[in-house]
Structure formats: structure tokens, C-alpha cells
Amino acid sequence: MRAVRDVILSTDPRVTETIKWQSPTFVYQGNIASINPQAKAYVSLMFHRGAEISGDHPELQGGGETARYMRFDSVEDVAAKRPALAAVVRAWCADRDAGV
């Protein structure tokens, strides 16, 4: 969980962290993502409006109208997915800056 948190917060200095819904939530001009604290065997990161994030992000899972998810099974998995996670966070910030 700490490794995921570190990637998100180091990607863009404008991204902040708060506790909402009893879970760590990352924010920049709206809620980006929250860690699901009930997942114990892995880290589940829910992007609240992940379906709206510009670009191709194959690591984002889910087919609903709004939310998308990324799952991390280990610290090594976080390291492997670091570029993909950072790309999603950068895309969110760029979309917000563009008024999307």
C-alpha cells in the first residue's frame, strides 16, 4: 500500500492525500483514486472516474460507466506497474488542467 501511495504522490506535486470513506484518497481537482482498505491479499486502487481519463491505460480494469481499478499483488508488481500508474495520474492531472 505504501509503494502505491509513494508512486501516486511522487508523480505530480499537486496531488494530495486525504482520508475519505475510511480510506486513503488521492486528490487533484477532484478525487482521483482511493485505496480499498478491505482488500487484504493485494492492494486495490479505485479510480473514481477512471472511465473518463484520457488515453489508453490497459492496466485500468473494469467496464462500468464510471469507475476503473488497478490491482497490485506485491511490491514487485507495484514496481512493474509504476509507469502505468504514473501515466494514469498524469493523464488525470492534464485532463483537469484542460477543463475535462
MDTraj code that builds the backbone (N, CA, C; nanometers):
import mdtraj as md
import numpy as np

residues = "MET ARG ALA VAL ARG ASP VAL ILE LEU SER THR ASP PRO ARG VAL THR GLU THR ILE LYS TRP GLN SER PRO THR PHE VAL TYR GLN GLY ASN ILE ALA SER ILE ASN PRO GLN ALA LYS ALA TYR VAL SER LEU MET PHE HIS ARG GLY ALA GLU ILE SER GLY ASP HIS PRO GLU LEU GLN GLY GLY GLY GLU THR ALA ARG TYR MET ARG PHE ASP SER VAL GLU ASP VAL ALA ALA LYS ARG PRO ALA LEU ALA ALA VAL VAL ARG ALA TRP CYS ALA ASP ARG ASP ALA GLY VAL".split()
xyz = np.array([
    [0.0834, -0.1181, 0.0000],
    [0.0000, 0.0000, 0.0000],
    [0.0883, 0.1250, 0.0000],
    [0.1935, 0.1220, 0.0786],
    [0.2838, 0.2383, 0.0827],
    [0.3508, 0.2619, -0.0512],
    [0.3867, 0.1554, -0.1201],
    [0.4520, 0.1703, -0.2505],
    [0.3574, 0.2354, -0.3507],
    [0.2305, 0.1959, -0.3516],
    [0.1305, 0.2567, -0.4398],
    [0.1153, 0.4042, -0.4047],
    [0.1048, 0.4328, -0.2779],
    [0.0918, 0.5707, -0.2293],
    [0.2108, 0.6546, -0.2752],
    [0.3307, 0.6012, -0.2604],
    [0.4516, 0.6742, -0.2991],
    [0.4533, 0.7067, -0.4483],
    [0.4107, 0.6119, -0.5315],
    [0.4066, 0.6370, -0.6765],
    [0.3104, 0.7517, -0.7061],
    [0.1923, 0.7444, -0.6507],
    [0.0907, 0.8464, -0.6798],
    [0.1385, 0.9847, -0.6358],
    [0.1864, 0.9946, -0.5129],
    [0.2244, 1.1253, -0.4598],
    [0.3508, 1.1804, -0.5236],
    [0.4375, 1.0957, -0.5764],
    [0.5602, 1.1439, -0.6397],
    [0.5410, 1.1769, -0.7877],
    [0.4288, 1.1378, -0.8458],
    [0.4044, 1.1618, -0.9880],
    [0.3806, 1.3089, -1.0177],
    [0.3057, 1.3766, -0.9314],
    [0.2757, 1.5180, -0.9531],
    [0.2626, 1.5842, -0.8160],
    [0.3380, 1.6902, -0.7904],
    [0.3354, 1.7519, -0.6577],
    [0.2013, 1.8153, -0.6210],
    [0.1131, 1.8334, -0.7174],
    [-0.0187, 1.8912, -0.6885],
    [-0.1158, 1.7884, -0.6310],
    [-0.0830, 1.6615, -0.6436],
    [-0.1690, 1.5548, -0.5907],
    [-0.1504, 1.5487, -0.4394],
    [-0.2616, 1.5503, -0.3688],
    [-0.2588, 1.5411, -0.2233],
    [-0.3346, 1.4168, -0.1781],
    [-0.3241, 1.3918, -0.0485],
    [-0.3876, 1.2735, 0.0093],
    [-0.4756, 1.3157, 0.1259],
    [-0.5886, 1.2502, 0.1372],
    [-0.6801, 1.2733, 0.2482],
    [-0.7453, 1.1394, 0.2828],
    [-0.8197, 1.1368, 0.3888],
    [-0.8967, 1.0171, 0.4236],
    [-1.0436, 1.0479, 0.3962],
    [-1.1025, 0.9703, 0.3080],
    [-1.2450, 0.9779, 0.2769],
    [-1.2980, 0.8355, 0.2729],
    [-1.4176, 0.8179, 0.3171],
    [-1.4786, 0.6847, 0.3162],
    [-1.3894, 0.5834, 0.3888],
    [-1.3209, 0.6298, 0.4908],
    [-1.2319, 0.5470, 0.5731],
    [-1.1184, 0.4847, 0.4926],
    [-1.0734, 0.5525, 0.3885],
    [-0.9618, 0.5008, 0.3094],
    [-0.8768, 0.6154, 0.2557],
    [-0.7481, 0.5877, 0.2309],
    [-0.6632, 0.6897, 0.1694],
    [-0.7172, 0.7252, 0.0311],
    [-0.7365, 0.8547, 0.0084],
    [-0.7898, 0.9037, -0.1180],
    [-0.6963, 1.0108, -0.1711],
    [-0.6670, 1.0028, -0.3004],
    [-0.5745, 1.0935, -0.3658],
    [-0.6541, 1.1918, -0.4499],
    [-0.6156, 1.3200, -0.4395],
    [-0.6988, 1.4273, -0.4909],
    [-0.6167, 1.5262, -0.5723],
    [-0.6702, 1.5680, -0.6861],
    [-0.6265, 1.6864, -0.7589],
    [-0.7471, 1.7337, -0.8387],
    [-0.8005, 1.8459, -0.8046],
    [-0.9215, 1.8989, -0.8663],
    [-1.0296, 1.7908, -0.8759],
    [-1.0506, 1.7235, -0.7666],
    [-1.1468, 1.6137, -0.7583],
    [-1.0765, 1.4876, -0.7110],
    [-1.1554, 1.3888, -0.6780],
    [-1.0999, 1.2620, -0.6300],
    [-1.0415, 1.1832, -0.7467],
    [-0.9143, 1.1482, -0.7349],
    [-0.8509, 1.0658, -0.8380],
    [-0.8797, 0.9187, -0.8089],
    [-0.8344, 0.8740, -0.6914],
    [-0.8444, 0.7318, -0.6593],
    [-0.8429, 0.7114, -0.5090],
    [-0.8976, 0.5973, -0.4663],
    [-0.8949, 0.5566, -0.3255],
    [-0.8452, 0.4133, -0.3163],
    [-0.7718, 0.3873, -0.2092],
    [-0.7283, 0.2506, -0.1813],
    [-0.8400, 0.1821, -0.1043],
    [-0.8753, 0.0618, -0.1472],
    [-0.9777, -0.0155, -0.0777],
    [-0.9126, -0.0840, 0.0418],
    [-0.9402, -0.0383, 0.1644],
    [-0.8734, -0.0956, 0.2813],
    [-0.9227, -0.2354, 0.3169],
    [-1.0307, -0.2804, 0.2570],
    [-1.0832, -0.4128, 0.2883],
    [-1.0110, -0.5237, 0.2136],
    [-0.9408, -0.4902, 0.1060],
    [-0.8624, -0.5907, 0.0341],
    [-0.7386, -0.6210, 0.1177],
    [-0.7160, -0.7451, 0.1497],
    [-0.6058, -0.7820, 0.2389],
    [-0.4904, -0.8512, 0.1660],
    [-0.5181, -0.9286, 0.0630],
    [-0.4139, -1.0060, -0.0043],
    [-0.3452, -0.9275, -0.1156],
    [-0.3981, -0.8117, -0.1486],
    [-0.3438, -0.7271, -0.2543],
    [-0.3920, -0.5846, -0.2298],
    [-0.3417, -0.4899, -0.3073],
    [-0.3884, -0.3515, -0.2984],
    [-0.4822, -0.3263, -0.4152],
    [-0.6009, -0.2802, -0.3850],
    [-0.6998, -0.2456, -0.4860],
    [-0.7149, -0.0939, -0.4862],
    [-0.6874, -0.0341, -0.6015],
    [-0.6946, 0.1106, -0.6163],
    [-0.8108, 0.1431, -0.7093],
    [-0.9108, 0.2148, -0.6576],
    [-1.0270, 0.2502, -0.7373],
    [-1.0132, 0.3937, -0.7881],
    [-1.0150, 0.4099, -0.9187],
    [-1.0176, 0.5415, -0.9813],
    [-1.1642, 0.5792, -0.9963],
    [-1.2071, 0.6772, -0.9185],
    [-1.3490, 0.7122, -0.9073],
    [-1.4140, 0.7411, -1.0428],
    [-1.3438, 0.8115, -1.1289],
    [-1.3971, 0.8452, -1.2614],
    [-1.3000, 0.7962, -1.3684],
    [-1.2478, 0.6768, -1.3471],
    [-1.1453, 0.6205, -1.4347],
    [-1.1864, 0.6077, -1.5799],
    [-1.3146, 0.5876, -1.6056],
    [-1.3618, 0.5744, -1.7441],
    [-1.3451, 0.7034, -1.8220],
    [-1.3326, 0.8164, -1.7509],
    [-1.3217, 0.9469, -1.8161],
    [-1.1774, 0.9887, -1.8430],
    [-1.0794, 0.9153, -1.7911],
    [-0.9393, 0.9556, -1.8049],
    [-0.8944, 0.9362, -1.9491],
    [-0.8374, 1.0414, -2.0055],
    [-0.7928, 1.0395, -2.1455],
    [-0.6771, 0.9424, -2.1655],
    [-0.6715, 0.8857, -2.2837],
    [-0.5597, 0.7998, -2.3211],
    [-0.5908, 0.6530, -2.3072],
    [-0.4933, 0.5735, -2.3465],
    [-0.5036, 0.4277, -2.3404],
    [-0.4305, 0.3797, -2.2160],
    [-0.5023, 0.3192, -2.1242],
    [-0.4453, 0.2733, -1.9979],
    [-0.4866, 0.1279, -1.9751],
    [-0.4148, 0.0338, -2.0362],
    [-0.4550, -0.1068, -2.0289],
    [-0.4537, -0.1670, -1.8885],
    [-0.3827, -0.1069, -1.7951],
    [-0.3827, -0.1604, -1.6583],
    [-0.5099, -0.1262, -1.5823],
    [-0.5871, -0.0301, -1.6317],
    [-0.7152, 0.0025, -1.5672],
    [-0.8171, -0.1044, -1.6045],
    [-0.8768, -0.1623, -1.5051],
    [-0.9721, -0.2704, -1.5253],
    [-1.1132, -0.2229, -1.4934],
    [-1.2097, -0.2884, -1.5565],
    [-1.3496, -0.2591, -1.5293],
    [-1.4192, -0.2082, -1.6533],
    [-1.5471, -0.2346, -1.6605],
    [-1.6224, -0.1957, -1.7783],
    [-1.7455, -0.1134, -1.7485],
    [-1.7575, -0.0684, -1.6248],
    [-1.8727, 0.0130, -1.5886],
    [-1.8646, 0.1512, -1.6498],
    [-1.9653, 0.2296, -1.6235],
    [-1.9727, 0.3637, -1.6811],
    [-1.8752, 0.4615, -1.6177],
    [-1.8301, 0.4367, -1.4954],
    [-1.7531, 0.5387, -1.4250],
    [-1.6197, 0.4892, -1.3705],
    [-1.6216, 0.4007, -1.2750],
    [-1.5009, 0.3603, -1.2032],
    [-1.4142, 0.2627, -1.2827],
    [-1.2848, 0.2672, -1.2520],
    [-1.1877, 0.1708, -1.3028],
    [-1.0964, 0.1337, -1.1862],
    [-1.0296, 0.0205, -1.1974],
    [-0.9494, -0.0325, -1.0883],
    [-0.8113, -0.0736, -1.1368],
    [-0.7139, -0.0653, -1.0459],
    [-0.5831, -0.1253, -1.0656],
    [-0.5571, -0.2123, -0.9432],
    [-0.4998, -0.3291, -0.9682],
    [-0.4703, -0.4229, -0.8603],
    [-0.3204, -0.4458, -0.8561],
    [-0.2671, -0.4504, -0.7353],
    [-0.1250, -0.4722, -0.7142],
    [-0.1089, -0.5887, -0.6173],
    [-0.0406, -0.6943, -0.6623],
    [-0.0288, -0.8158, -0.5827],
    [0.0927, -0.8188, -0.4913],
    [0.1913, -0.7323, -0.5156],
    [0.3145, -0.7325, -0.4367],
    [0.3893, -0.6024, -0.4623],
    [0.4940, -0.5812, -0.3857],
    [0.5784, -0.4635, -0.4069],
    [0.6425, -0.4716, -0.5458],
    [0.6766, -0.5916, -0.5877],
    [0.7346, -0.6105, -0.7206],
    [0.6329, -0.5756, -0.8293],
    [0.5082, -0.6085, -0.8055],
    [0.4022, -0.5750, -0.9005],
    [0.3840, -0.4238, -0.9097],
    [0.3937, -0.3555, -0.7965],
    [0.3851, -0.2092, -0.7976],
    [0.4998, -0.1522, -0.8811],
    [0.6199, -0.2049, -0.8624],
    [0.7353, -0.1577, -0.9395],
    [0.7148, -0.1802, -1.0891],
    [0.6600, -0.2950, -1.1243],
    [0.6361, -0.3262, -1.2661],
    [0.5288, -0.2354, -1.3260],
    [0.4287, -0.2008, -1.2472],
    [0.3175, -0.1182, -1.2958],
    [0.3368, 0.0306, -1.2699],
    [0.4505, 0.0665, -1.2114],
    [0.4764, 0.2074, -1.1790],
    [0.4565, 0.2995, -1.2998],
    [0.5148, 0.2678, -1.4174],
    [0.4943, 0.3574, -1.5318],
    [0.3467, 0.3723, -1.5695],
    [0.2708, 0.2641, -1.5629],
    [0.1288, 0.2693, -1.5984],
    [0.0505, 0.3518, -1.4972],
    [0.0785, 0.3323, -1.3683],
    [0.0091, 0.4084, -1.2638],
    [0.0422, 0.5568, -1.2756],
    [0.1683, 0.5879, -1.2957],
    [0.2082, 0.7284, -1.3108],
    [0.1422, 0.7910, -1.4327],
    [0.1307, 0.7151, -1.5412],
    [0.0667, 0.7673, -1.6630],
    [-0.0796, 0.8010, -1.6384],
    [-0.1485, 0.7191, -1.5622],
    [-0.2896, 0.7455, -1.5312],
    [-0.3011, 0.8732, -1.4473],
    [-0.2156, 0.8870, -1.3474],
    [-0.2199, 1.0067, -1.2621],
    [-0.1873, 1.1314, -1.3438],
    [-0.0849, 1.1242, -1.4287],
    [-0.0513, 1.2396, -1.5140],
    [-0.1662, 1.2747, -1.6083],
    [-0.2315, 1.1732, -1.6643],
    [-0.3446, 1.1977, -1.7545],
    [-0.4592, 1.2648, -1.6799],
    [-0.4872, 1.2197, -1.5581],
    [-0.5924, 1.2826, -1.4772],
    [-0.5610, 1.4310, -1.4566],
    [-0.4379, 1.4609, -1.4163],
    [-0.3989, 1.5993, -1.3900],
    [-0.4083, 1.6836, -1.5183],
    [-0.3635, 1.6283, -1.6288],
    [-0.3705, 1.7005, -1.7571],
    [-0.5161, 1.7248, -1.7957],
    [-0.6003, 1.6253, -1.7775],
    [-0.7427, 1.6423, -1.8083],
    [-0.8034, 1.7532, -1.7231],
    [-0.7726, 1.7568, -1.5963],
    [-0.8276, 1.8593, -1.5077],
    [-0.7758, 1.9976, -1.5489],
    [-0.6472, 2.0061, -1.5829],
    [-0.5904, 2.1346, -1.6272],
    [-0.6569, 2.1837, -1.7559],
    [-0.6980, 2.0890, -1.8395],
    [-0.7624, 2.1234, -1.9667],
    [-0.9130, 2.1476, -1.9505],
    [-0.9617, 2.1297, -1.8292],
    [-1.1038, 2.1519, -1.8053],
    [-1.1913, 2.0352, -1.8433],
    [-1.1317, 1.9184, -1.8585],
    [-1.2076, 1.7983, -1.8959],
    [-1.2780, 1.7424, -1.7742],
])
top = md.Topology()
chain = top.add_chain()
for i, resn in enumerate(residues, 1):
    res = top.add_residue(resn, chain, resSeq=i)
    for name in ("N", "CA", "C"):
        top.add_atom(name, md.element.get_by_symbol(name[0]), res)
traj = md.Trajectory(xyz[None], top)
